[in-house]
Amino acid sequence: MSEDDNERQRILKARAVALAREPEQGAAEESRIGIVEFLIADERYAIESAYIGEVYPLKHLTPLPCTPAYVLGVINMRGKILSVIDLRTFFDLPDRGLSDLNKVIVLHDGAMEFGVLADAVIAARWIPRSVLLPSLPTLTEIRAEYLMGVTEERLIVLDGGKLLSDRGIIVHEEV
Amino acid sequence: MQWFLNLSTKSKIICCFSFMFVLIAIVIVTAYLGITATTQSQKDLFHENYTVSLDLVELRSDQNRARAQLLEMMMTGDRSKQQALDRDIRERSGDIDKLLKELAAAQKDDQRFMADLQELVTVRDTYRNIREEQIRLILGGKIEAARQLGLGPQEERYGKIRDTALKLEQLEKDQAKQRLAQSEQRTRKTLVIFLLVGVAAIFVSTAMTLAMNKAIANPLTEIAAIAEKIATGELDVNVPADGRGDEVGILTRTFRRMVENIKGHADTTRRIAAGDLSGSVTPQSERDVMGNALAVMGRSLRDITREIIEGVNVLASSSSEIMASTNQVAAGATETAAAVSETSSTVEEVKQTANVSSQKARTVAEAAQKAVQVAQVGRRSIEESIVGMGRIQGQVEAIAESIVRLSEQSQTIGEIIATVNDLAEQSNLLAVNAAIEAAKAGEQGKGFAVVAQEVKSLAEQSKEATAQVRTILNDIQKATNAAVMATEQGNKAVEEGVRQSREAGEAIRQMGDSIDESAQAAVQIAASSQQQLAGMDQVALAMENIRQASEQNVTGMRQVEVTVQGLHDLGQKLKDLVAQYKV
């Protein structure tokens, strides 16, 4: 009985410590960015909310011939045809078995619009710009190019603008 | 003389017969010449003398008849008769003329005869003329004148004619006599020559026959005598050596060789007869039937004797063995007699045992009857248990059905949960989208962002709840599956129970039948035991008979022993006999 009480006391204390933490506001008030956090192959990624139109469940994917391997196909989203890209293939990430990949995150700016596949969308939240660390030197060049930064929690924040403006994404192939 | 003997028999015979032919030819020629001469003289006699004499007699007779007819003509007055007689007389006269001409032709060489004949012709011509005159007178009716004319010289002329004819006859007769005498003389001479030659031929033939006899028949007779001896089996003969070159010589030499050959075979045969079979016979050629036969006989006899010796040895040893066996058999017979006595007492004991077993069989029959009743009770119990099992089966099936329904319903619950989960997922996405929109709205969307966060938290809670429900549902499904399996096994166990109960029922039924049969068998065994008892009595009687028989056997075996001893002695004797033959 005393064991249970001790355990309960410990859990309660931990919660109290967590709740008692000072919110990190103040200094970073002016330099916050909104991000949408998502999972690809058990790794957490994030993209700035400004480039994200919406999140949409993946349905009725139509494969497209004569396209690079990272272009999986096209979907019909409320009457709009949208191409879908697999970032794993695009970034040459090692294949770690099957994953859900049943969510589409729609990226857009004024000129370009396409979908990126994700296993799960975790949340949309704000983070201060200061927590972003520059990219590691061990990363490959491709990934480094599209990287905005990495947080302490190993959250990889991708640069949505660079992705949208990349010429490699535009496929122009004739057969 | 030796050259004659060396001539071949054919030459000898030809030689002898040629000589004989020469002699016979001489005799035949002599006889032929004599007979020919005799025949010629007889022919002469007949033609020259005898015919002439007959002609002369006929002439005389015709003359007489003509004269008689003339006289008759004178006597008769009948004119027609006279004319007939006249014709007759003229006819006779023609005959006489013809005869005279023949005679003249036949005897024209005989001068004496011709002189007389001429005289006769002259006288007769005169006589005929006168007679012609007489006939004319008669026919003219002047009979007396005719008669007168007939007398005197006419009468004399008639006599002269008759005498001359007689004289001529006599002459011919004398001539015939003379020729006959000549013929007889020649015949006699011929006979003498014939006799002389015949006698000579007989002598020569006899001599040659004797010579041939000596040259051919005598040696053949000797050989025949020797052959006769050989035919009767006597071989102690001596064929003389002869250097002759003819067939007899060849025959003698060949005969000599034959006799030597037969003697050789006889010696061989005698040797074989004496028991010496060791020598072998060499046949003279492939076609030497007797030599070959003797060789084969010698071989065969050798083989046969060898086999006989072996056989006799076997016989002797066998008889020894038989003797030993017989001794054993005799001993065995004695033992058998003893054994039979023991068996008799055993049979008595068996009889007692059979009595006991008969009583036991009756007891068993009663026990079996009771067992049949027990079996029937058992069978009824089993049938009841089968019915109970059937009921259990029905209930288990009902349980299984309920569980299956339960399983289907939990499946439906699972589907509903999936739908709820999907809804939670979509709510989550909606919350994210709302947060994104709120972020886009900036400061004004802050309250909206809180609401979106709450919605998101609710969605996650409902997701967790569905996950818990799914876990519970999984547990329920596992339990249901286990229950389905358990009912399935229960069903099978019940079926097995039904089947086993049925088998048990069947087994009990069969057991009842078997016990029934056993009861009947026990009854039969009781009856059989009774019969067995009676049979044992008979067996005891039979054993007594067997005992007597075995005693007789012992006696018989003694006799057989004696007989076998005799057989053994015989074998030894045969062995001694056969030992005489040298193989």
HADDOCK unambig.tbl for C-alpha pairs under 7 A between the chains (distance, minus, plus):
assign (segid A and resid 34 and name CA) (segid B and resid 439 and name CA) 6.43 0.50 0.50
assign (segid A and resid 49 and name CA) (segid B and resid 436 and name CA) 6.19 0.50 0.50
assign (segid A and resid 50 and name CA) (segid B and resid 440 and name CA) 6.88 0.50 0.50
assign (segid A and resid 54 and name CA) (segid B and resid 433 and name CA) 5.53 0.50 0.50
assign (segid A and resid 55 and name CA) (segid B and resid 429 and name CA) 6.40 0.50 0.50
assign (segid A and resid 55 and name CA) (segid B and resid 433 and name CA) 6.03 0.50 0.50
assign (segid A and resid 123 and name CA) (segid B and resid 432 and name CA) 6.01 0.50 0.50
assign (segid A and resid 124 and name CA) (segid B and resid 432 and name CA) 5.86 0.50 0.50
assign (segid A and resid 124 and name CA) (segid B and resid 435 and name CA) 5.81 0.50 0.50
assign (segid A and resid 124 and name CA) (segid B and resid 436 and name CA) 6.25 0.50 0.50
